Amino acid sequence: MRYRGSVLFWQLLILVVLLASWEWLTGIKAISRTPGLYWIDPFFISRPSLIARRFVYLLSDRVRLNLWQMTLSTVQSTLWGFVVGVSTGFVAGLVLGRNDRLARIFAPYIVAFNSLPRIALVPLITMIFGFGLVAKIVLAWTIVFFIVFFNTFQGARSVDADLIHSARFLGASERQVMRTVIIPSALAWTFASLTPSISFALIGVVVGEFLGGESGGGLGYLIIQSLGTLNAADMMVALLTLGLIGIVMALGIKQVETRLLRWRPEYRKSA
């Protein structure tokens, strides 16, 4: 408990120092004859005090599309893309990881599709699905699927053969071996990919919102709108909100991981 308190103290101290330095450096004029020149120009990154005021304003009902609505749109698309990507990637990785023939058949197609830059797929996805929720989910899925697939595939192949033989020797059926030995072992590899997967899902959704404009909604729309009006404060509001969303989602995944993998020694120790 004392260790956690110490970590939290230093985290908060670093945050306070960063915000205070940011506010101070963007308010002090640089030593120069050029008028309006600051040590850190607030025109580009704004100031914490102004960003806080814009937070309050964007959360109010005085704007047509407030920050709550945009955040909800981004979170909803991210979670859907994440869930669909994880579920399909896990199943595909598990099936191909335990079947060499299928793995060899599909290997060139998987490598070819995974080699495509996801940003190059955005025009095609928007042509097919439009600029709404489905397009953002599909874009997030194309990113998450392969991250989870390759981890699960490797995890399914790395299951200790002695455990499988022991389970069969004790009379376990193939279904029981899959459920009690292979899937739990592969889950450890899958969960190692979930934290980066949720971050990349968020990236995919925001990219989709860049192109979708107001019809796509979300925090990506706020960033593009801020760029068009050269409003650094609103852009920083969107970026900080995205950072907070990422932290909350990562912590949620960590809690689920600790609960589902509590049979492993490292998680039992932390619990």
VEXVEXSE-597623 format. One record per residue (C-alpha): residue number from 1; residue in one letter; x, y, z. Coordinates in steps of 0.25 Angstrom, whole numbers. Layout:
BEGIN
<atom num="NUM" residuo="a" x="X" y="Y" z="Z"/>
...
***
This chain:
BEGIN
<atom num="1" residuo="m" x="0" y="0" z="0"/>
<atom num="2" residuo="r" x="12" y="9" z="3"/>
<atom num="3" residuo="y" x="18" y="6" z="-10"/>
<atom num="4" residuo="r" x="6" y="9" z="-18"/>
<atom num="5" residuo="g" x="4" y="23" z="-10"/>
<atom num="6" residuo="s" x="19" y="26" z="-13"/>
<atom num="7" residuo="v" x="17" y="23" z="-28"/>
<atom num="8" residuo="l" x="4" y="31" z="-29"/>
<atom num="9" residuo="f" x="11" y="43" z="-22"/>
<atom num="10" residuo="w" x="22" y="44" z="-32"/>
<atom num="11" residuo="q" x="12" y="42" z="-43"/>
<atom num="12" residuo="l" x="4" y="54" z="-38"/>
<atom num="13" residuo="l" x="16" y="62" z="-35"/>
<atom num="14" residuo="i" x="22" y="60" z="-49"/>
<atom num="15" residuo="l" x="8" y="64" z="-55"/>
<atom num="16" residuo="v" x="8" y="77" z="-47"/>
<atom num="17" residuo="v" x="22" y="81" z="-50"/>
<atom num="18" residuo="l" x="19" y="79" z="-65"/>
<atom num="19" residuo="l" x="6" y="87" z="-65"/>
<atom num="20" residuo="a" x="12" y="98" z="-57"/>
<atom num="21" residuo="s" x="24" y="99" z="-66"/>
<atom num="22" residuo="w" x="15" y="99" z="-78"/>
<atom num="23" residuo="e" x="7" y="110" z="-73"/>
<atom num="24" residuo="w" x="19" y="118" z="-69"/>
<atom num="25" residuo="l" x="27" y="117" z="-81"/>
<atom num="26" residuo="t" x="15" y="120" z="-90"/>
<atom num="27" residuo="g" x="13" y="133" z="-83"/>
<atom num="28" residuo="i" x="27" y="138" z="-82"/>
<atom num="29" residuo="k" x="32" y="147" z="-94"/>
<atom num="30" residuo="a" x="45" y="142" z="-100"/>
<atom num="31" residuo="i" x="57" y="151" z="-100"/>
<atom num="32" residuo="s" x="56" y="156" z="-114"/>
<atom num="33" residuo="r" x="53" y="169" z="-121"/>
<atom num="34" residuo="t" x="42" y="161" z="-129"/>
<atom num="35" residuo="p" x="29" y="165" z="-123"/>
<atom num="36" residuo="g" x="19" y="154" z="-118"/>
<atom num="37" residuo="l" x="30" y="144" z="-117"/>
<atom num="38" residuo="y" x="29" y="134" z="-105"/>
<atom num="39" residuo="w" x="39" y="123" z="-100"/>
<atom num="40" residuo="i" x="28" y="114" z="-104"/>
<atom num="41" residuo="d" x="18" y="120" z="-114"/>
<atom num="42" residuo="p" x="4" y="118" z="-108"/>
<atom num="43" residuo="f" x="-2" y="119" z="-122"/>
<atom num="44" residuo="f" x="3" y="105" z="-125"/>
<atom num="45" residuo="i" x="0" y="98" z="-112"/>
<atom num="46" residuo="s" x="-9" y="107" z="-105"/>
<atom num="47" residuo="r" x="-8" y="108" z="-89"/>
<atom num="48" residuo="p" x="-13" y="99" z="-78"/>
<atom num="49" residuo="s" x="-22" y="110" z="-73"/>
<atom num="50" residuo="l" x="-28" y="113" z="-86"/>
<atom num="51" residuo="i" x="-30" y="98" z="-89"/>
<atom num="52" residuo="a" x="-37" y="96" z="-76"/>
<atom num="53" residuo="r" x="-47" y="107" z="-80"/>
<atom num="54" residuo="r" x="-49" y="101" z="-93"/>
<atom num="55" residuo="f" x="-52" y="88" z="-87"/>
<atom num="56" residuo="v" x="-63" y="94" z="-78"/>
<atom num="57" residuo="y" x="-69" y="101" z="-91"/>
<atom num="58" residuo="l" x="-69" y="89" z="-100"/>
<atom num="59" residuo="l" x="-75" y="81" z="-89"/>
<atom num="60" residuo="s" x="-87" y="90" z="-88"/>
<atom num="61" residuo="d" x="-100" y="91" z="-96"/>
<atom num="62" residuo="r" x="-95" y="104" z="-103"/>
<atom num="63" residuo="v" x="-89" y="96" z="-114"/>
<atom num="64" residuo="r" x="-97" y="88" z="-124"/>
<atom num="65" residuo="l" x="-88" y="75" z="-123"/>
<atom num="66" residuo="n" x="-82" y="75" z="-109"/>
<atom num="67" residuo="l" x="-70" y="68" z="-104"/>
<atom num="68" residuo="w" x="-78" y="57" z="-97"/>
<atom num="69" residuo="q" x="-85" y="53" z="-110"/>
<atom num="70" residuo="m" x="-72" y="53" z="-118"/>
<atom num="71" residuo="t" x="-65" y="45" z="-107"/>
<atom num="72" residuo="l" x="-76" y="35" z="-106"/>
<atom num="73" residuo="s" x="-76" y="33" z="-122"/>
<atom num="74" residuo="t" x="-61" y="31" z="-122"/>
<atom num="75" residuo="v" x="-61" y="21" z="-110"/>
<atom num="76" residuo="q" x="-73" y="13" z="-116"/>
<atom num="77" residuo="s" x="-66" y="11" z="-129"/>
<atom num="78" residuo="t" x="-53" y="8" z="-122"/>
<atom num="79" residuo="l" x="-59" y="-3" z="-113"/>
<atom num="80" residuo="w" x="-67" y="-9" z="-124"/>
<atom num="81" residuo="g" x="-55" y="-10" z="-133"/>
<atom num="82" residuo="f" x="-47" y="-15" z="-122"/>
<atom num="83" residuo="v" x="-57" y="-26" z="-118"/>
<atom num="84" residuo="v" x="-59" y="-31" z="-132"/>
<atom num="85" residuo="g" x="-44" y="-31" z="-135"/>
<atom num="86" residuo="v" x="-41" y="-38" z="-123"/>
<atom num="87" residuo="s" x="-51" y="-49" z="-124"/>
<atom num="88" residuo="t" x="-49" y="-52" z="-139"/>
<atom num="89" residuo="g" x="-33" y="-51" z="-137"/>
<atom num="90" residuo="f" x="-34" y="-60" z="-125"/>
<atom num="91" residuo="v" x="-42" y="-71" z="-132"/>
<atom num="92" residuo="a" x="-34" y="-70" z="-145"/>
<atom num="93" residuo="g" x="-21" y="-71" z="-138"/>
<atom num="94" residuo="l" x="-26" y="-82" z="-130"/>
<atom num="95" residuo="v" x="-31" y="-90" z="-142"/>
<atom num="96" residuo="l" x="-19" y="-88" z="-151"/>
<atom num="97" residuo="g" x="-9" y="-89" z="-139"/>
<atom num="98" residuo="r" x="-14" y="-104" z="-137"/>
<atom num="99" residuo="n" x="-15" y="-108" z="-152"/>
<atom num="100" residuo="d" x="-2" y="-107" z="-160"/>
<atom num="101" residuo="r" x="-9" y="-110" z="-173"/>
<atom num="102" residuo="l" x="-19" y="-98" z="-172"/>
<atom num="103" residuo="a" x="-7" y="-89" z="-167"/>
<atom num="104" residuo="r" x="1" y="-92" z="-179"/>
<atom num="105" residuo="i" x="-11" y="-90" z="-188"/>
<atom num="106" residuo="f" x="-15" y="-77" z="-183"/>
<atom num="107" residuo="a" x="-1" y="-72" z="-180"/>
<atom num="108" residuo="p" x="2" y="-64" z="-193"/>
<atom num="109" residuo="y" x="-12" y="-57" z="-192"/>
<atom num="110" residuo="i" x="-10" y="-53" z="-177"/>
<atom num="111" residuo="v" x="4" y="-47" z="-180"/>
<atom num="112" residuo="a" x="-1" y="-40" z="-192"/>
<atom num="113" residuo="f" x="-13" y="-33" z="-185"/>
<atom num="114" residuo="n" x="-5" y="-30" z="-173"/>
<atom num="115" residuo="s" x="6" y="-23" z="-181"/>
<atom num="116" residuo="l" x="-4" y="-13" z="-187"/>
<atom num="117" residuo="p" x="-3" y="0" z="-179"/>
<atom num="118" residuo="r" x="-16" y="2" z="-172"/>
<atom num="119" residuo="i" x="-17" y="17" z="-176"/>
<atom num="120" residuo="a" x="-17" y="12" z="-191"/>
<atom num="121" residuo="l" x="-30" y="4" z="-188"/>
<atom num="122" residuo="v" x="-38" y="16" z="-182"/>
<atom num="123" residuo="p" x="-43" y="21" z="-196"/>
<atom num="124" residuo="l" x="-47" y="7" z="-200"/>
<atom num="125" residuo="i" x="-54" y="5" z="-186"/>
<atom num="126" residuo="t" x="-61" y="19" z="-187"/>
<atom num="127" residuo="m" x="-66" y="16" z="-201"/>
<atom num="128" residuo="i" x="-72" y="3" z="-197"/>
<atom num="129" residuo="f" x="-77" y="6" z="-183"/>
<atom num="130" residuo="g" x="-79" y="22" z="-183"/>
<atom num="131" residuo="f" x="-74" y="31" z="-172"/>
<atom num="132" residuo="g" x="-82" y="26" z="-161"/>
<atom num="133" residuo="l" x="-80" y="16" z="-149"/>
<atom num="134" residuo="v" x="-78" y="3" z="-158"/>
<atom num="135" residuo="a" x="-67" y="9" z="-166"/>
<atom num="136" residuo="k" x="-59" y="13" z="-153"/>
<atom num="137" residuo="i" x="-62" y="-1" z="-147"/>
<atom num="138" residuo="v" x="-57" y="-8" z="-159"/>
<atom num="139" residuo="l" x="-44" y="1" z="-160"/>
<atom num="140" residuo="a" x="-41" y="-2" z="-145"/>
<atom num="141" residuo="w" x="-44" y="-17" z="-148"/>
<atom num="142" residuo="t" x="-34" y="-18" z="-159"/>
<atom num="143" residuo="i" x="-23" y="-13" z="-149"/>
<atom num="144" residuo="v" x="-27" y="-21" z="-137"/>
<atom num="145" residuo="f" x="-29" y="-34" z="-144"/>
<atom num="146" residuo="f" x="-15" y="-36" z="-148"/>
<atom num="147" residuo="i" x="-9" y="-32" z="-135"/>
<atom num="148" residuo="v" x="-17" y="-42" z="-127"/>
<atom num="149" residuo="f" x="-17" y="-53" z="-138"/>
<atom num="150" residuo="f" x="-1" y="-54" z="-138"/>
<atom num="151" residuo="n" x="0" y="-54" z="-123"/>
<atom num="152" residuo="t" x="-11" y="-64" z="-122"/>
<atom num="153" residuo="f" x="-5" y="-72" z="-133"/>
<atom num="154" residuo="q" x="8" y="-73" z="-127"/>
<atom num="155" residuo="g" x="2" y="-76" z="-113"/>
<atom num="156" residuo="a" x="-6" y="-88" z="-119"/>
<atom num="157" residuo="r" x="7" y="-93" z="-125"/>
<atom num="158" residuo="s" x="15" y="-91" z="-112"/>
<atom num="159" residuo="v" x="6" y="-100" z="-103"/>
<atom num="160" residuo="d" x="15" y="-110" z="-96"/>
<atom num="161" residuo="a" x="13" y="-123" z="-102"/>
<atom num="162" residuo="d" x="15" y="-131" z="-89"/>
<atom num="163" residuo="l" x="2" y="-124" z="-84"/>
<atom num="164" residuo="i" x="-6" y="-128" z="-96"/>
<atom num="165" residuo="h" x="-1" y="-143" z="-95"/>
<atom num="166" residuo="s" x="-3" y="-143" z="-80"/>
<atom num="167" residuo="a" x="-18" y="-138" z="-82"/>
<atom num="168" residuo="r" x="-20" y="-149" z="-92"/>
<atom num="169" residuo="f" x="-14" y="-159" z="-84"/>
<atom num="170" residuo="l" x="-24" y="-156" z="-73"/>
<atom num="171" residuo="g" x="-35" y="-158" z="-82"/>
<atom num="172" residuo="a" x="-38" y="-144" z="-87"/>
<atom num="173" residuo="s" x="-45" y="-142" z="-100"/>
<atom num="174" residuo="e" x="-40" y="-133" z="-111"/>
<atom num="175" residuo="r" x="-51" y="-123" z="-107"/>
<atom num="176" residuo="q" x="-46" y="-123" z="-92"/>
<atom num="177" residuo="v" x="-32" y="-122" z="-96"/>
<atom num="178" residuo="m" x="-35" y="-110" z="-105"/>
<atom num="179" residuo="r" x="-43" y="-104" z="-93"/>
<atom num="180" residuo="t" x="-34" y="-107" z="-81"/>
<atom num="181" residuo="v" x="-20" y="-107" z="-87"/>
<atom num="182" residuo="i" x="-19" y="-100" z="-101"/>
<atom num="183" residuo="i" x="-28" y="-88" z="-99"/>
<atom num="184" residuo="p" x="-23" y="-84" z="-85"/>
<atom num="185" residuo="s" x="-9" y="-85" z="-90"/>
<atom num="186" residuo="a" x="-12" y="-77" z="-103"/>
<atom num="187" residuo="l" x="-19" y="-66" z="-94"/>
<atom num="188" residuo="a" x="-6" y="-62" z="-88"/>
<atom num="189" residuo="w" x="-1" y="-58" z="-102"/>
<atom num="190" residuo="t" x="-14" y="-52" z="-106"/>
<atom num="191" residuo="f" x="-15" y="-43" z="-94"/>
<atom num="192" residuo="a" x="-1" y="-38" z="-97"/>
<atom num="193" residuo="s" x="-6" y="-32" z="-109"/>
<atom num="194" residuo="l" x="-19" y="-26" z="-104"/>
<atom num="195" residuo="t" x="-12" y="-13" z="-98"/>
<atom num="196" residuo="p" x="-6" y="-9" z="-111"/>
<atom num="197" residuo="s" x="-18" y="-14" z="-119"/>
<atom num="198" residuo="i" x="-28" y="-4" z="-111"/>
<atom num="199" residuo="s" x="-18" y="7" z="-114"/>
<atom num="200" residuo="f" x="-17" y="4" z="-129"/>
<atom num="201" residuo="a" x="-32" y="2" z="-130"/>
<atom num="202" residuo="l" x="-34" y="17" z="-124"/>
<atom num="203" residuo="i" x="-24" y="21" z="-135"/>
<atom num="204" residuo="g" x="-32" y="15" z="-146"/>
<atom num="205" residuo="v" x="-45" y="21" z="-141"/>
<atom num="206" residuo="v" x="-39" y="35" z="-140"/>
<atom num="207" residuo="v" x="-33" y="33" z="-155"/>
<atom num="208" residuo="g" x="-47" y="30" z="-159"/>
<atom num="209" residuo="e" x="-53" y="42" z="-152"/>
<atom num="210" residuo="f" x="-43" y="51" z="-159"/>
<atom num="211" residuo="l" x="-49" y="47" z="-173"/>
<atom num="212" residuo="g" x="-64" y="46" z="-168"/>
<atom num="213" residuo="g" x="-65" y="60" z="-163"/>
<atom num="214" residuo="e" x="-77" y="64" z="-155"/>
<atom num="215" residuo="s" x="-84" y="52" z="-160"/>
<atom num="216" residuo="g" x="-74" y="43" z="-154"/>
<atom num="217" residuo="g" x="-74" y="51" z="-141"/>
<atom num="218" residuo="g" x="-64" y="48" z="-130"/>
<atom num="219" residuo="l" x="-51" y="54" z="-125"/>
<atom num="220" residuo="g" x="-45" y="53" z="-139"/>
<atom num="221" residuo="y" x="-55" y="62" z="-144"/>
<atom num="222" residuo="l" x="-52" y="72" z="-133"/>
<atom num="223" residuo="i" x="-37" y="71" z="-137"/>
<atom num="224" residuo="i" x="-39" y="74" z="-152"/>
<atom num="225" residuo="q" x="-49" y="85" z="-148"/>
<atom num="226" residuo="s" x="-38" y="91" z="-139"/>
<atom num="227" residuo="l" x="-28" y="90" z="-150"/>
<atom num="228" residuo="g" x="-37" y="98" z="-160"/>
<atom num="229" residuo="t" x="-39" y="109" z="-150"/>
<atom num="230" residuo="l" x="-25" y="109" z="-144"/>
<atom num="231" residuo="n" x="-31" y="107" z="-130"/>
<atom num="232" residuo="a" x="-19" y="100" z="-122"/>
<atom num="233" residuo="a" x="-28" y="100" z="-109"/>
<atom num="234" residuo="d" x="-39" y="91" z="-115"/>
<atom num="235" residuo="m" x="-29" y="82" z="-122"/>
<atom num="236" residuo="m" x="-21" y="80" z="-109"/>
<atom num="237" residuo="v" x="-35" y="77" z="-102"/>
<atom num="238" residuo="a" x="-37" y="66" z="-112"/>
<atom num="239" residuo="l" x="-23" y="61" z="-111"/>
<atom num="240" residuo="l" x="-23" y="61" z="-95"/>
<atom num="241" residuo="t" x="-37" y="54" z="-96"/>
<atom num="242" residuo="l" x="-32" y="43" z="-105"/>
<atom num="243" residuo="g" x="-20" y="41" z="-95"/>
<atom num="244" residuo="l" x="-30" y="39" z="-84"/>
<atom num="245" residuo="i" x="-38" y="30" z="-91"/>
<atom num="246" residuo="g" x="-26" y="21" z="-95"/>
<atom num="247" residuo="i" x="-22" y="21" z="-80"/>
<atom num="248" residuo="v" x="-36" y="17" z="-75"/>
<atom num="249" residuo="m" x="-37" y="6" z="-86"/>
<atom num="250" residuo="a" x="-23" y="0" z="-83"/>
<atom num="251" residuo="l" x="-26" y="0" z="-68"/>
<atom num="252" residuo="g" x="-39" y="-8" z="-71"/>
<atom num="253" residuo="i" x="-32" y="-18" z="-79"/>
<atom num="254" residuo="k" x="-21" y="-20" z="-68"/>
<atom num="255" residuo="q" x="-32" y="-23" z="-58"/>
<atom num="256" residuo="v" x="-39" y="-33" z="-68"/>
<atom num="257" residuo="e" x="-26" y="-39" z="-70"/>
<atom num="258" residuo="t" x="-22" y="-41" z="-56"/>
<atom num="259" residuo="r" x="-36" y="-47" z="-53"/>
<atom num="260" residuo="l" x="-36" y="-57" z="-65"/>
<atom num="261" residuo="l" x="-21" y="-61" z="-63"/>
<atom num="262" residuo="r" x="-21" y="-62" z="-48"/>
<atom num="263" residuo="w" x="-16" y="-76" z="-49"/>
<atom num="264" residuo="r" x="-3" y="-72" z="-54"/>
<atom num="265" residuo="p" x="8" y="-69" z="-43"/>
<atom num="266" residuo="e" x="11" y="-55" z="-47"/>
<atom num="267" residuo="y" x="-4" y="-51" z="-46"/>
<atom num="268" residuo="r" x="-6" y="-59" z="-33"/>
<atom num="269" residuo="k" x="5" y="-51" z="-27"/>
<atom num="270" residuo="s" x="0" y="-37" z="-31"/>
<atom num="271" residuo="a" x="-14" y="-41" z="-26"/>
***
